[in-house]
């Protein structure tokens, strides 16, 4: 079992695409972290929600030489 972060919201049980995206995010070493409990922390970061978003970011990471974790955390994959 892996701790995904305080702001993790699990996809529906039958959403295979969503679970593949979660596995890719956690496999890249990213977590679902965001606001601190006191409200003074950082803003929540972007994480892909579907397998298609993961594939797009992985392709762009390979082409541009950016790490997979940085590509998965980028809200706009074309601005790395």
C-alpha positions in Angstrom: 0.0 0.0 0.0 1.3 3.5 -0.9 0.4 6.8 0.7 -0.9 8.9 -2.2 -1.1 12.2 -0.3 -3.6 14.1 1.8 -5.5 15.4 -1.3 -5.9 12.1 -3.1 -9.4 11.5 -4.4 -9.8 8.0 -5.8 -11.4 7.4 -9.2 -14.5 5.3 -9.4 -13.8 1.6 -9.0 -14.4 0.7 -12.7 -12.5 3.7 -14.1 -9.5 1.8 -15.5 -8.2 4.9 -17.2 -8.3 6.9 -14.0 -6.5 4.1 -12.1 -3.8 3.9 -14.7 -3.2 7.6 -14.4 -2.9 7.2 -10.6 -0.4 4.4 -11.0 1.7 6.5 -13.4 1.7 9.5 -11.0 2.7 7.5 -8.0 5.2 5.5 -10.1 6.9 8.7 -11.1 7.3 9.6 -7.4 4.6 12.3 -7.3 2.0 12.7 -4.6 -1.4 14.3 -4.4 -0.5 17.1 -2.0 -1.8 20.6 -1.9 -3.2 22.9 0.7 -1.9 22.7 4.3 -4.5 22.3 7.0 -4.0 25.8 8.2 -4.6 27.3 4.7 -1.3 29.0 4.5 0.5 26.3 2.3 1.1 25.9 -1.3 -1.6 25.6 -4.0 -2.5 22.0 -5.2 -0.5 20.8 -8.2 -1.8 19.4 -11.4 -2.0 15.6 -11.8 -3.3 13.8 -15.0 -6.7 12.2 -14.6 -6.8 9.8 -17.6 -4.4 7.4 -19.3 -4.5 9.5 -22.4 -3.2 12.6 -20.5 -0.4 10.4 -19.2 0.5 9.1 -22.6 0.7 12.6 -24.0 2.9 13.9 -21.3 5.2 10.8 -21.5 5.7 11.3 -25.3 6.4 15.0 -24.8 8.9 14.2 -22.0 10.8 11.8 -24.3 10.9 14.3 -27.1 12.0 17.3 -25.1 14.3 15.5 -22.6 12.3 16.5 -19.5 11.9 14.1 -16.7 8.7 12.1 -16.5 7.8 13.5 -13.1 8.1 17.1 -14.4 6.0 16.3 -17.5 3.3 14.7 -15.4 3.1 17.6 -13.0 2.9 20.2 -15.8 -0.7 21.6 -16.3 0.1 22.4 -19.9 2.3 19.7 -21.5 3.4 22.0 -24.3 4.9 24.5 -21.8 7.6 22.4 -20.0 
